[in-house]
Amino acid sequence: MSSDTTSQGAAHDRATDGPFDESEANPVRPYIDLGGIKVLPREGLNLRLEVEEQTKRIVAVGLDYANSTLQVQPFAAPRSSGLWDETRAQIESQLRGQGGTVEEREGPLGLELVAGAQASDGSGTRVARFIGVDGPRWFLRGVIGGAAASDPAAAALVEDLFRSLVVVRGANPMPPRDLIPLKMPSSAGAA
């Protein structure tokens, strides 16, 4: 049986293949709790928290794995609809405005953007993949760089890492597009 890779198909398999909502996560797995995101430790995974200078607020989780980087951010979303279609159009417009190249394509997680931009050190073009998944009342955005942006073997490993994430939306009301709060883990480091 072939997997349906349409945007709708990716949404249909999210509950079984991930990324997961807190209500769908396996409670006995040893997740690293970062507040709005839980990360399943794995060999070779390094975790970084990206902090906004002025507010000292954690704004993204950086995961270094398989000679690649995966930056993720969880956002509140409306109950009735997802944010990925609109967010993808905004990212594409912004990247084109900065002189980058952007291609929308069907990927293993649904529609994604593949962007190319001149490296700041003049060493050539850097490629990044922008991925997004709509969940129940949340949206998880990912940016993939390094080997997984173009190498299929590394990409499969990083996509599996993305799918293993758990989003903790919480019950508090939040405006759509607000970053779901992230926090330092209670125990240091990933395996």
C-alpha positions in Angstrom: 0.0 0.0 0.0 1.5 3.3 -1.0 1.5 6.3 1.4 -0.7 9.2 0.5 1.7 12.2 0.3 -0.7 14.9 -0.4 -0.9 17.7 2.2 -4.2 16.2 3.3 -2.6 12.7 3.6 0.2 14.1 5.8 -2.4 15.5 8.1 -4.3 12.2 8.2 -1.2 10.2 9.3 0.1 12.8 11.9 -1.7 11.1 14.8 -0.1 7.8 14.1 3.3 8.8 12.6 3.9 12.2 14.4 4.7 14.7 15.4 2.4 13.9 18.3 0.1 15.8 20.5 0.7 15.4 24.2 -2.5 13.3 24.4 -1.0 10.8 21.8 2.5 10.4 23.3 3.6 7.2 24.9 3.7 8.1 28.7 6.6 5.7 29.5 9.1 7.1 27.0 11.9 9.2 28.5 11.2 12.5 26.8 13.3 15.6 27.5 10.6 18.2 28.6 11.1 21.6 27.1 7.7 22.9 27.9 5.9 23.2 24.6 8.0 20.5 23.0 9.1 17.1 24.3 12.1 15.5 22.6 12.9 11.8 22.6 16.6 11.4 23.3 18.7 9.4 20.8 22.3 8.7 20.2 24.1 11.5 18.4 21.5 14.1 19.2 22.6 17.5 20.6 20.0 20.0 21.8 20.3 23.8 21.8 17.8 26.3 23.0 17.7 29.5 21.1 17.1 32.5 23.3 15.9 36.0 22.3 18.5 38.5 23.6 16.2 41.3 25.0 13.6 39.1 26.7 15.8 36.0 27.5 12.8 34.0 26.3 13.5 30.7 24.6 12.1 31.1 21.1 13.2 27.9 19.4 14.7 24.4 19.9 17.7 23.5 17.8 18.5 19.8 17.3 21.8 18.8 15.8 21.6 15.3 14.3 22.9 13.3 11.4 25.2 16.1 10.2 22.1 18.3 10.0 20.2 20.9 12.0 16.5 20.9 12.8 15.1 24.1 14.3 11.6 23.7 15.7 9.0 26.1 17.0 5.5 25.2 18.3 2.7 27.7 17.8 -0.9 27.9 19.0 -3.4 27.4 16.2 -7.1 27.9 15.8 -9.4 24.9 16.6 -11.0 25.1 13.2 -8.0 25.3 10.8 -4.3 24.9 10.5 -1.6 27.6 9.9 0.8 25.8 7.6 -0.7 26.9 4.2 -0.7 30.6 5.3 2.7 30.4 7.0 4.3 28.7 4.0 3.1 31.5 1.7 4.6 34.1 4.1 7.9 32.3 4.3 8.1 32.0 0.6 7.3 35.7 0.1 9.9 36.8 2.7 12.7 34.5 1.2 12.0 35.8 -2.3 12.1 39.4 -1.0 15.6 38.6 0.4 16.7 37.4 -3.0 16.6 33.7 -2.3 15.3 30.9 -4.5 12.3 29.0 -3.2 10.6 25.9 -4.5 7.4 24.4 -3.1 7.3 20.6 -3.3 5.6 17.6 -1.9 7.7 16.0 0.8 7.3 13.1 3.3 5.6 15.5 5.7 3.4 17.2 3.1 4.0 20.4 1.3 7.4 22.0 2.1 9.6 24.8 0.9 13.1 24.2 -0.3 15.1 27.5 -0.2 18.5 28.4 -1.5 20.4 31.5 -0.4 23.9 32.8 -0.9 26.0 31.9 2.2 27.0 34.9 4.2 30.6 34.0 4.0 30.4 33.8 0.2 31.1 30.0 0.2 28.2 29.2 -2.2 24.5 28.5 -1.8 23.0 27.2 1.5 19.9 25.1 1.2 17.2 24.8 3.8 13.9 23.0 4.0 10.9 24.5 5.7 8.4 22.0 7.0 5.2 22.4 9.0 2.6 20.2 10.5 -0.8 21.2 11.8 -1.9 19.4 15.0 -4.9 19.8 17.3 -4.9 23.5 18.3 -1.1 23.8 17.4 1.2 24.1 14.5 4.9 22.8 14.5 7.3 24.5 12.2 10.7 23.1 11.3 13.7 24.3 9.4 16.1 21.7 8.2 19.7 22.6 7.3 22.9 20.8 6.6 23.1 17.3 5.1 19.3 16.6 5.5 18.5 19.6 3.2 19.7 17.6 0.2 20.9 14.1 1.2 18.0 11.5 1.2 19.6 9.3 3.9 20.2 12.2 6.3 16.8 13.6 5.5 15.1 10.4 6.5 16.8 10.5 9.9 15.9 14.1 10.5 12.3 13.6 9.4 12.1 10.7 11.8 13.4 13.0 14.6 10.8 15.6 13.7 8.0 13.0 13.7 9.1 11.8 17.2 8.5 15.2 18.7 5.6 15.8 21.1 3.8 19.2 21.2 2.4 20.2 24.6 -0.2 22.9 23.7 -1.7 23.1 27.2 -5.2 24.1 28.1 -4.7 27.8 28.5 -6.3 30.1 25.8 -3.7 31.5 23.4 -4.1 33.6 20.3 -3.3 31.8 17.1 0.4 32.2 16.1 1.6 32.8 19.6 4.7 30.7 20.4 3.8 28.0 22.9 6.1 28.6 25.8 9.4 26.7 25.9 11.6 26.1 29.0 14.9 24.7 30.1 14.9 21.0 30.6 15.0 19.9 34.3 17.9 17.4 33.5 20.7 18.6 31.3 21.5 17.4 27.9 20.4 14.8 25.4 21.8 11.3 24.9 
